[in-house]
Amino acid sequence: MNPHRSECDSVRVGWWLTALVTVAAGCSVPDRPAALPSEFPEAAAEFLALESVDGRRIADGATYFQASSPAGPWDLHMVATDGGRCDLEVVVTRAPARGEAGRDRRTVSAMVPRATGVPYVGINGDFFTDAGLPVGPETSDGSHRSGTRPAFAWNPEEGPWIGVAGEEEEGSGYGRPEPADEDDEVIGGFPLLLKDGAVVDDLEVGERPSFAAARHPRTAAGLDRDTGTLWLVVVDGRSGESVGMSLPELTSLLHGLGAEDAVNLDGGGSSTMWVLGRVVNRPSDPAGERPVANGLWLVDGPGRCGHS
């Protein structure tokens, strides 16, 4: 049902004439569709069939968008930030160790970074094993776990990067041979969705159809290298209000947002977005937030400004 349609909209004429007809008939005048925020990409709005998007600035250089799309239906939570700003930093947080070969998983809300600047946004990170360890690479606070899977990485000098460890690419903060730089923050994901603006292979649809072709809650990160815009995205799923996305649908969304590179992070019941002190999405597990292995955070980092 279109939320902007009057119960008396059988008179399909101009807005002003509809108003005259509906008032005469004793019906309410339909609302005009809310304008899309100027900074929200039109291509993404068209893909989602959106009439409105709620946008709220959560920090200088960072905006949180919430939207409900009738096309899925989908409930979406998206944060756009300038990945090159000196007053914003990316931090990876880890669940605490359990013995020598495991972790006591924690919810995203329980892994808010404490030893950094003000936290603005947090999302869940990598897939994890039964022992609570991340499946892919991870670098946090100088501690490094190797891995060959795709990853999102950030470096205070280079900014954000999405790709595979060891790829040589000019300007990448993660394309260096391992071990990673001690200043890197790295979190693994799977699969790589976009590289240089192109869809990567078949997005695992052929080999893992129940994972890739089916609709599930999703978490992803995308990067527009031309503008430096970093997108953090969570799509709710497994409910009547929001069914989740397939990986091809998620890739189309990220492409519409302007991402040239993008990686899928852990989804399903793990998909969580925390903004300014609270979880803004609806995790699909009956108990709420699922404990996970690590999280990806956008925090205040003014200490880098004015320093080379």
C-alpha positions in Angstrom: 0.0 0.0 0.0 1.3 3.4 -0.9 1.5 5.6 2.3 1.1 8.7 0.3 -2.2 7.6 -1.4 -5.6 8.9 -0.2 -8.4 6.4 0.3 -10.2 8.5 -2.3 -7.5 8.5 -5.0 -9.7 7.0 -7.7 -9.7 10.4 -9.2 -6.2 10.2 -10.9 -5.6 13.8 -11.7 -3.2 16.6 -10.7 -2.6 17.0 -7.0 -4.5 20.3 -6.7 -7.5 18.9 -8.5 -7.4 15.8 -6.4 -7.5 18.1 -3.3 -10.6 19.8 -4.6 -12.4 16.6 -5.3 -11.4 14.9 -2.0 -12.4 18.0 0.1 -15.8 18.1 -1.7 -16.3 14.4 -1.0 -15.4 14.8 2.7 -12.1 12.8 2.4 -8.7 13.9 3.6 -6.3 15.6 1.2 -3.3 13.3 0.3 0.1 14.3 1.6 2.7 15.3 -1.0 5.6 12.8 -1.1 8.5 13.9 1.1 11.5 15.1 -0.9 14.6 12.8 -1.0 17.6 14.3 0.8 19.9 16.0 -1.8 22.8 13.9 -0.6 21.0 10.5 -1.1 22.0 9.0 -4.4 19.1 9.1 -6.9 20.1 5.7 -8.5 19.7 4.0 -5.1 16.3 5.7 -4.6 15.1 4.5 -8.0 16.3 0.9 -7.3 14.5 0.9 -4.0 11.4 2.6 -5.4 11.6 5.2 -2.6 9.4 8.2 -2.2 11.2 9.4 0.9 14.3 8.9 3.0 14.9 10.0 6.5 18.4 11.6 6.8 20.0 12.8 10.0 23.5 14.1 10.4 25.2 12.2 13.2 28.6 13.9 13.0 30.4 16.3 10.8 30.9 14.3 7.6 28.6 11.5 8.5 24.8 11.0 7.8 22.5 8.2 8.9 19.7 7.3 6.5 16.7 5.2 7.3 14.3 4.1 4.6 11.4 1.6 4.1 11.0 0.4 0.5 7.8 -1.2 -0.8 9.9 -3.1 -3.5 11.0 -5.8 -1.1 9.6 -4.8 1.2 12.8 -3.7 2.9 13.8 -1.7 5.9 17.2 -0.2 5.4 19.8 1.6 7.5 22.6 3.3 5.8 25.5 5.6 6.9 27.5 7.7 4.5 30.7 9.2 5.6 33.7 10.9 4.2 36.4 8.2 4.6 39.2 10.6 4.2 38.3 13.1 7.0 41.0 13.6 9.6 38.4 13.9 12.4 36.8 10.5 11.7 38.4 7.2 12.3 37.5 3.5 11.8 38.1 1.1 14.6 37.7 -2.7 14.7 36.6 -4.1 18.1 37.0 -7.8 19.1 35.1 -10.0 21.5 37.3 -11.1 24.4 39.4 -14.2 24.1 38.2 -17.5 25.6 41.2 -19.7 26.4 43.9 -20.0 23.7 41.7 -20.8 20.7 38.4 -19.1 21.0 36.4 -16.0 21.8 33.4 -15.2 24.0 31.3 -13.6 21.4 29.6 -10.3 22.3 26.8 -8.2 20.8 27.7 -5.1 18.9 26.3 -3.0 21.7 28.6 -4.7 24.1 31.7 -4.0 22.0 31.5 -0.2 21.9 35.1 1.1 21.7 36.1 2.7 25.0 39.7 3.8 24.3 38.9 6.0 21.3 37.0 9.1 20.5 33.2 9.3 20.7 31.6 6.4 18.9 29.1 7.3 16.2 28.2 4.1 14.4 28.9 0.4 14.8 28.0 -2.6 12.7 28.7 -6.3 13.0 31.7 -7.6 11.2 33.0 -11.0 9.9 31.5 -14.4 9.9 32.8 -16.6 12.7 33.6 -20.2 13.7 31.9 -22.3 16.4 34.8 -21.3 18.6 33.9 -17.6 18.1 36.9 -16.7 15.9 36.5 -14.6 12.8 36.8 -16.6 9.5 38.7 -13.9 7.6 41.6 -11.5 8.3 41.4 -9.1 11.2 43.7 -6.3 12.4 42.8 -4.3 15.5 45.0 -2.2 17.8 48.1 -3.7 16.3 47.0 -7.4 16.7 46.7 -9.2 13.4 45.0 -12.4 12.2 45.9 -13.6 8.7 43.4 -14.6 6.1 42.8 -14.9 2.4 39.2 -13.7 2.2 38.2 -10.3 1.1 38.2 -7.5 3.7 37.5 -3.9 4.5 40.5 -2.0 5.7 41.3 1.5 7.0 44.5 3.2 7.6 44.9 6.8 9.1 47.2 7.8 6.3 45.5 6.0 3.4 41.8 6.0 4.4 39.5 3.1 3.6 40.1 0.2 1.1 38.1 -2.9 0.1 39.7 -5.9 -1.6 41.8 -9.0 -0.9 45.0 -9.0 1.2 48.2 -8.7 -0.7 46.7 -7.0 -3.8 48.9 -4.2 -5.0 47.0 -1.1 -5.7 48.2 2.5 -5.6 46.9 4.3 -2.6 45.5 1.3 -0.8 45.9 1.0 2.9 45.6 -2.8 2.8 47.2 -3.8 -0.5 50.6 -4.3 1.0 52.1 -7.8 1.7 51.3 -9.2 5.1 52.0 -8.6 7.9 49.6 -5.6 8.0 50.7 -2.2 9.1 50.2 -1.7 12.9 48.0 1.2 12.1 45.6 -0.8 9.9 42.1 -1.7 11.0 40.9 -4.7 9.1 37.8 -6.8 9.1 37.0 -9.8 6.9 33.9 -10.5 4.8 32.6 -12.7 2.0 32.1 -12.4 -0.9 33.6 -9.4 -2.6 30.6 -7.8 -4.3 32.0 -5.0 -6.4 35.6 -4.2 -7.6 36.4 -1.2 -9.7 32.6 -0.7 -10.3 32.1 -4.2 -11.7 30.1 -7.1 -10.2 32.5 -9.8 -9.0 31.8 -13.1 -10.8 28.3 -14.5 -9.9 28.3 -13.4 -6.3 28.4 -17.1 -5.2 24.9 -17.6 -6.5 25.8 -20.7 -8.4 27.9 -22.4 -5.7 25.9 -21.2 -2.6 22.4 -20.5 -3.8 20.8 -20.7 -0.3 23.3 -18.2 1.0 23.6 -15.8 -2.0 20.4 -16.1 -4.1 18.0 -16.3 -1.2 16.9 -13.2 0.7 18.4 -12.7 4.2 19.3 -9.8 6.5 22.5 -8.3 5.2 25.4 -6.1 6.4 27.9 -4.6 3.9 30.5 -1.9 3.4 30.9 0.0 0.1 33.4 2.6 -1.1 33.1 5.3 -3.7 36.8 5.9 -4.4 36.1 9.0 -6.6 34.5 10.9 -3.7 35.9 9.0 -0.8 32.4 8.2 0.5 32.2 5.1 2.7 28.8 3.4 3.0 27.9 1.1 5.9 24.6 -0.7 5.1 22.3 -3.0 7.1 19.1 -4.5 5.5 16.6 -6.1 7.9 15.1 -9.4 7.0 13.1 -12.5 7.9 9.9 -10.5 8.7 6.8 -9.4 6.9 8.0 -5.8 7.1 11.4 -6.5 5.6 12.3 -9.7 3.8 16.0 -9.2 3.4 18.0 -9.1 0.2 19.8 -11.6 -2.1 23.5 -10.8 -2.8 22.6 -9.6 -6.3 20.0 -7.2 -4.8 22.5 -6.0 -2.2 25.1 -5.4 -4.9 22.6 -3.4 -7.0 21.9 -1.2 -3.9 25.5 -0.6 -3.2 26.1 0.2 -6.9 23.2 2.7 -6.8 24.8 4.3 -3.7 27.9 5.0 -5.8 30.2 2.3 -4.5 32.9 1.1 -6.8 34.2 -1.5 -4.3 32.0 -3.4 -1.8 32.2 -6.4 0.5 29.5 -8.4 2.1 29.8 -8.9 5.9 28.1 -11.4 8.2 24.4 -11.3 7.9 21.3 -13.2 9.0 20.7 -12.8 12.7 24.1 -11.1 13.1 23.1 -8.0 11.1 23.1 -5.1 13.5 23.6 -1.3 13.3 24.2 0.8 16.3 23.9 4.6 16.0 24.6 7.2 18.8 23.9 4.8 21.7 21.2 2.5 20.4 20.5 -0.3 17.9 18.5 1.3 15.1 17.6 -1.9 13.1 15.6 -4.9 14.1 17.9 -8.0 14.4 16.1 -11.1 13.2 17.0 -13.4 16.1 14.0 -13.8 18.6 16.4 -12.9 21.4 17.5 -9.7 19.7 21.1 -8.9 19.1 23.3 -11.9 18.3 26.7 -12.1 19.9 29.4 -11.9 17.2 33.2 -12.1 16.9 34.0 -8.5 16.0 32.5 -5.1 15.0 33.3 -2.2 12.7 33.0 1.3 14.2 33.1 4.9 13.0 34.5 7.2 15.8 35.6 10.7 16.5 39.3 11.1 15.8 40.2 14.8 16.0 43.8 14.0 17.1 44.9 13.4 13.5 43.8 16.9 12.2 46.6 19.2 11.6 49.2 16.5 11.7 51.0 15.0 8.6 
